[in-house]
Amino acid sequence: MASLDRISQNKQTVTEVDHPLVAAKLGLLRAKSTPRLLFRSAMQELSMVLLMEAARRWETKSMEIETPLRKCSVRVPGRAAVLVPILRAGLGMLDGMLRLLPDAGVGHIGIYREEEMLRPVTYFSRLPPGLGAAQVVLIDPMLATGNSAVAALSMLKEHGAEKIQFVCIVSCAPGIKQVQSTHPDVEIITAAIDPELNDFGFIVPGLGDAGDRYFGTGPAV
């Protein structure tokens, strides 16, 4: 966790997942030579691992079941889960997470970054009811400036969400600090904390534009 130590932050609200499989999938996502099919599968699989880490802190409750031999008590999530991708790159993470939580509610928040000032512009929102009683997971591959994440988190809270986590693949210090300054109660789960942003607001070394690479809308490499 050396990268965490380089950032002045409340470590309790940031989890950088240190795992060999996470590192391997992240390496595939970073490599510009990774073909689209492999990029997609790596993002989905990595998202599943990150969700499992996020769920480690979820509330649980006990229920009784009957095995073929006897009754026993098991633990299940105490709240319904709601997954909310930030469009459009977050959809690539949603596909993998729904394999683990096929009955989860799904909301969508559409935000794009105004290129000159790097400010977030919201163009779409569709959220399920009952967010106040749910475990909400906001998802986006990148936490760069943090402006889009802050806007999305504010919108979720305006709709009643109380238990929120933010799951991303790559983050950086400015984005983490931005989220923590506005939403210190929101835990961030990430596969990597990169050192900096470039002049265009992209994480360096990062993995490029995750949405363009996932959907095939960027320039040919």
Phi, psi and omega in degrees: 000030183301325182295328176295322182293340180277357183242131175280105186200166174279104187294340180294339182257005178230126176239115173264112189284116183256100184207139182302322180290325175297315180298321181293315179293322179296322177299320177296319181292326181287325187292125181290343180276353181293123180292160187301317182299316180289324176300315180297313182295322179295320179295317180296316182292319178296322179297324177297317180295318180295322177295321178298322177293318179299319184290347178302330183261006181287150172294144177231164174221161182265141172218155183260134175232173178238119175277176176299346183250323183192172175280150176206166180262138177231162178255135179227160178304139181276346179230148172295145181263141174231123178260131183230098175282143168275120183291143002251344185297330180298339179297329179295329176279328181299319183305315180290317183296326180291342174293326178277326183233070185294342180258010181292147170289153181228126171247168179223135174234123179260118179223133171240159184262118175295123196291328186285312183256358181060030180269147180281140175236119181272129180237353181201143175207127175214107186238143179289157177287167174075027182296333182296333180262001187256160166268111187259132178239110175275133185230138177198134183301326188238137168244093187263266177289334183091353184295317180293318179298316179298317179297317180293318179296320177298320179295318178299317180292325177297333178266012171101356182295137180239320179259102185231138168237151175245121181246125179223165180270311179234134178229178176209166186303313181300320180293317179299314181296323179296315179295315183294328181290332183257325183228069184294345180276352184265121177282138177253126175245125186218154177275338183202146172245106181275161192284333190199170170251148173272185184293345180260007178081017178264143178290136179239128004285334174060207177214019181085200178275106186298320180295315179298319182288323181289317185263354176076031182256359180270180178292149178294138180263000000 
